[in-house]
Amino acid sequence: MILSQIVAFSENKAIGCDNKLLWHFSEDLKYFKEKTSGKILIMGRKTFDSLGKPLPKRFHIVISRTQKKSDFENVIYVQTISEAYSAAEKLIEQNLWPKEVMICGGAEIYKQTVNDCHFLFLTRIPGHFIADAFYDFDFAINFTKTHSTKSETVPDLIYEIWSKNHKVS
Ligand SMILES: NC(=O)c1ccc[n+]([C@@H]2O[C@H](COP(=O)([O-])OP(=O)(O)OC[C@H]3O[C@@H](n4cnc5c(N)ncnc54)[C@H](OP(=O)(O)O)[C@@H]3O)[C@@H](O)[C@H]2O)c1
């Protein structure tokens, strides 16, 4: 399994408020769709609730201590992060889904999974936003920026890919 986080955050590291996103950039939504389509997604219960329904052509593993049963196809609930990883591994072993697994938030889940990830797909949103959810940890200690692409439609919006540093022993 190759684990990646995908997240859009502002200059003050805001990602959401009142369980909603803080901006709407169709180019970034297209980027999210392109990077996640056909893949397994892992997310927190609040982020899944904020979607309202599953995203097409993706399998959702939702982490929750309280919810257990899903009414939707392509959605399962698990109670721990390690159960989420095991469920993803099982689906990959059965050749049902590819080995690239995307962690899609929110703040609680990003923070608890960052050290397990191989790649971070970061969208840098210009500006400062009032928020209650943040991407607020120092990922630069363990990751190195390997790609940076400027938006074609939004001034100062940048797409970055960071890769996990290899440990030298
Ligand atoms: N900008 C972006 O790229 C982006 C992406 C995704 C989300 N967001 C935003 O982020 C915000 C949501 O983030 P959030 O931090 O509030 O919520 P979250 O991470 O989506 O979900 C938190 C929930 O996940 C479950 N959980 C967390 N850690 C767990 C663990 N170790 N074991 C079992 N369950 C665990 C709990 O569910 P239960 O309460 O059910 O037990 C917890 O309440 C929203 O505003 C959303 O719009 C932004």
The ligand as an SDF file (V2000), in Angstrom:
LIG
                    3D

 48 52  0  0  0  0  0  0  0  0999 V2000
   -9.1660   21.5790    3.0610 N   0  0  0  0  0  0  0  0  0  0  0  0
   -9.1240   20.2570    2.9530 C   0  0  0  0  0  0  0  0  0  0  0  0
   -8.3660   19.7180    2.1360 O   0  0  0  0  0  0  0  0  0  0  0  0
  -10.0110   19.4140    3.8230 C   0  0  0  0  0  0  0  0  0  0  0  0
  -10.0670   18.0190    3.6180 C   0  0  0  0  0  0  0  0  0  0  0  0
  -10.8720   17.2710    4.4660 C   0  0  0  0  0  0  0  0  0  0  0  0
  -11.6270   17.8710    5.4590 C   0  0  0  0  0  0  0  0  0  0  0  0
  -11.5440   19.2170    5.6070 N   0  0  0  0  0  0  0  0  0  0  0  0
  -12.2750   19.9020    6.6720 C   0  0  0  0  0  0  0  0  0  0  0  0
  -11.8250   19.3960    7.9240 O   0  0  0  0  0  0  0  0  0  0  0  0
  -12.8720   19.5340    8.8860 C   0  0  0  0  0  0  0  0  0  0  0  0
  -13.1010   18.1960    9.5670 C   0  0  0  0  0  0  0  0  0  0  0  0
  -11.9240   17.8260   10.2870 O   0  0  0  0  0  0  0  0  0  0  0  0
  -12.0280   17.3170   11.8020 P   0  0  0  0  0  0  0  0  0  0  0  0
  -10.6600   17.2120   12.3490 O   0  0  0  0  0  0  0  0  0  0  0  0
  -13.0170   18.1740   12.5140 O   0  0  0  0  0  0  0  0  0  0  0  0
  -12.7160   15.8810   11.6530 O   0  0  0  0  0  0  0  0  0  0  0  0
  -12.2640   14.5220   10.9300 P   0  0  0  0  0  0  0  0  0  0  0  0
  -10.8030   14.2830   11.1180 O   0  0  0  0  0  0  0  0  0  0  0  0
  -12.8210   14.4800    9.5480 O   0  0  0  0  0  0  0  0  0  0  0  0
  -13.1250   13.4580   11.7640 O   0  0  0  0  0  0  0  0  0  0  0  0
  -12.9710   13.3880   13.1540 C   0  0  0  0  0  0  0  0  0  0  0  0
  -13.6940   12.1510   13.6300 C   0  0  0  0  0  0  0  0  0  0  0  0
  -12.9630   10.9870   13.2100 O   0  0  0  0  0  0  0  0  0  0  0  0
  -13.0480    9.9910   14.2160 C   0  0  0  0  0  0  0  0  0  0  0  0
  -11.7020    9.7490   14.7240 N   0  0  0  0  0  0  0  0  0  0  0  0
  -10.6290   10.5970   14.7650 C   0  0  0  0  0  0  0  0  0  0  0  0
   -9.5460    9.9720   15.2490 N   0  0  0  0  0  0  0  0  0  0  0  0
   -9.9270    8.6950   15.5220 C   0  0  0  0  0  0  0  0  0  0  0  0
   -9.2550    7.5470   16.0330 C   0  0  0  0  0  0  0  0  0  0  0  0
   -7.9410    7.5860   16.3570 N   0  0  0  0  0  0  0  0  0  0  0  0
   -9.9580    6.3930   16.1850 N   0  0  0  0  0  0  0  0  0  0  0  0
  -11.2800    6.3410   15.8560 C   0  0  0  0  0  0  0  0  0  0  0  0
  -11.9700    7.3890   15.3530 N   0  0  0  0  0  0  0  0  0  0  0  0
  -11.2980    8.5580   15.1860 C   0  0  0  0  0  0  0  0  0  0  0  0
  -14.0120   10.5180   15.2800 C   0  0  0  0  0  0  0  0  0  0  0  0
  -15.3060   10.1490   14.8230 O   0  0  0  0  0  0  0  0  0  0  0  0
  -16.5420    9.8960   15.8460 P   0  0  0  0  0  0  0  0  0  0  0  0
  -16.8580   11.2370   16.4220 O   0  0  0  0  0  0  0  0  0  0  0  0
  -17.6260    9.3420   14.9780 O   0  0  0  0  0  0  0  0  0  0  0  0
  -16.0490    8.8990   16.8630 O   0  0  0  0  0  0  0  0  0  0  0  0
  -13.7950   12.0240   15.1480 C   0  0  0  0  0  0  0  0  0  0  0  0
  -14.8650   12.7870   15.6570 O   0  0  0  0  0  0  0  0  0  0  0  0
  -14.0890   20.0070    8.1110 C   0  0  0  0  0  0  0  0  0  0  0  0
  -14.2090   21.4180    8.2380 O   0  0  0  0  0  0  0  0  0  0  0  0
  -13.7680   19.6370    6.6700 C   0  0  0  0  0  0  0  0  0  0  0  0
  -14.4430   20.4540    5.7400 O   0  0  0  0  0  0  0  0  0  0  0  0
  -10.7600   19.9930    4.7950 C   0  0  0  0  0  0  0  0  0  0  0  0
  1  2  1  0
  2  3  2  0
  2  4  1  0
  4  5  1  0
  4 48  2  0
  5  6  2  0
  6  7  1  0
  7  8  2  0
  8  9  1  0
  8 48  1  0
  9 10  1  0
  9 46  1  0
 10 11  1  0
 11 12  1  0
 11 44  1  0
 12 13  1  0
 13 14  1  0
 14 15  2  0
 14 16  1  0
 14 17  1  0
 17 18  1  0
 18 19  2  0
 18 20  1  0
 18 21  1  0
 21 22  1  0
 22 23  1  0
 23 24  1  0
 23 42  1  0
 24 25  1  0
 25 26  1  0
 25 36  1  0
 26 27  1  0
 26 35  1  0
 27 28  2  0
 28 29  1  0
 29 30  1  0
 29 35  2  0
 30 31  1  0
 30 32  2  0
 32 33  1  0
 33 34  2  0
 34 35  1  0
 36 37  1  0
 36 42  1  0
 37 38  1  0
 38 39  2  0
 38 40  1  0
 38 41  1  0
 42 43  1  0
 44 45  1  0
 44 46  1  0
 46 47  1  0
M  CHG  2   8   1  16  -1
M  END
$$$$
